[in-house]
Amino acid sequence: MAEKTIFCSMLVLEYLAKLNRETGMTVIIVSSELVELRSISDRIAIISDGKLSGILKPDDSDADFGLAMSGTRKGGMEND
C-alpha cells in the first residue's frame, strides 16, 4: 500500500492486520501518517535520505522517531 492510507478504509486496514495475525503474512504499508502506523504496526522502518535510518517498535519514544526521521539516529536496528 502507498500514500494516502487516510483514504483507505479502516476495514481494509483491519482486514490486513487480521491476515497478518492469522497467516503470518507480511504487510508493508508506506505512509507518512506516523500515528496510524504506530497503531497498526509491529515494526516501523524509517528511511531518511534514501537510507535505512532505523527500525523502531511502535512504542519507542517520540524522540527516537524524530531522530530517525531526521537521519541523525543510527540505532534501533533489530540486530544492534
MISE-583789 format. One record per residue (C-alpha): residue in one letter; x, y, z. Coordinates in steps of 0.2 Angstrom, whole numbers, plus 5000, padded with zeros to 4 digits. Each point is the difference from the previous one (the first is absolute). Example, Ala and Ser with C-alpha at 12.3 -4.5 7.8 and 13.67 -1.06 7.14 Angstrom:
<rs>
A;5062;4978;5039
S;5006;5017;4997
</rs>
This chain:
<rs>
M;5000;5000;5000
A;5006;5018;4997
E;4994;5017;5005
K;4987;5005;5004
T;4994;4987;5013
I;4988;5013;5007
F;4989;4996;4985
C;5002;4982;5003
S;4985;4993;5010
M;5004;4995;5018
L;4991;4984;4995
V;5014;4996;4987
L;5013;5004;5013
E;4992;4989;5013
Y;4998;4986;4987
L;5019;5002;4996
A;5004;4999;5019
K;4989;4984;5001
L;5009;4992;4986
N;5017;5004;5008
R;4994;4993;5017
E;4992;4984;4992
T;5012;4996;4986
G;5016;5008;5005
M;5000;5010;4984
T;5011;5015;4999
V;4991;5016;4996
I;5010;5015;4994
I;4991;5017;5001
V;5009;5016;4994
S;4993;5015;5009
S;5005;5016;5008
E;4986;4998;5013
L;5010;4995;5015
V;4986;4999;5012
E;4991;4988;4989
L;5015;4990;4997
R;5004;4999;5018
S;4982;4994;5004
I;5001;4985;4987
S;5018;4995;4998
D;5012;4988;5009
R;5015;5009;4993
I;5003;5016;4991
A;5015;5003;4988
I;5005;5018;4998
I;5008;5005;4984
S;5009;5017;5000
D;5010;5006;4985
G;4997;4984;4991
K;5008;4990;5014
L;4994;4989;5013
S;5001;5011;5016
G;4992;4988;5012
I;4988;4986;5004
L;4989;5005;5015
K;4987;4992;5010
P;4983;5010;5001
D;5003;5004;5018
D;5017;5007;4998
S;5001;5018;5006
D;4995;5015;4989
A;5018;5006;5002
D;5007;4984;4992
F;4988;5002;4986
G;5004;5018;4997
L;5019;4996;5000
A;4997;4986;4988
M;4990;5010;4988
S;5013;5014;5001
G;5013;4987;4995
T;5010;5004;5016
R;4996;4984;5009
K;5009;4985;4994
G;4994;4987;5012
G;4984;4991;5003
M;5004;4986;4988
E;4994;4983;5005
N;5018;4993;5000
D;5008;5014;5009
</rs>
